[in-house]
Amino acid sequence: MRACLALCLSSLGRDREGLSLVLEAPARHLPRYQRSMAAYARGLVGPDGV
């Protein structure tokens, strides 16, 4: 479902938000990189990202 939403966001010109969703999805399944992936995803749409 997130992939479809990410593609829709990209079609609307909101690529960073779409990429953020795609990065958040596997983050919970990557114990070693969970925090860094989640932080990077948040950074894409945070105050400095958008």
N, C-alpha and C positions, 0 to 999 in steps of 0.2 A: 504494500500500500504506500509506503514512504517513497518508493521509487517512482510510482505514478505521480504522487504529489510533487516530487522533485522535478520531474519532467514538465509538469504543468507550470511550476514556478519559473522554470527556465524559459518556457514559451512566452511568459509574461515579462521576460527581461529581468527576472529576479534570480539570477544564477547563483549568487552567493548563498541565498536562503536554501535553494535546492541542494547545493553541495553540502551545506550544513546538515540537512536532514539525512543525506546519504552517509555522511561520516558518523553521525550519532548512532545509526542503526547497528553497525558491527562493534562499536566501542564497548558495549557491555559484554561482548563475547571474547574480548582480547584482554585478559587480565594484566598483562605486562604494559599495555599501552592504553588502558581504559581511561585513566585520568588525562593523559596528554591528548588523545583523540577527542575526548569530550570537550576539553578546553579549546582545542583548535576549532572545533565545530561551533562553539559558542562565540569564539573570537570573530568568525566570519560574519556573524550577524549582530555582534555587540557594538558598543559605541565607536570603536575604531574601525570596524568592518564595514558598516553600512553608512 
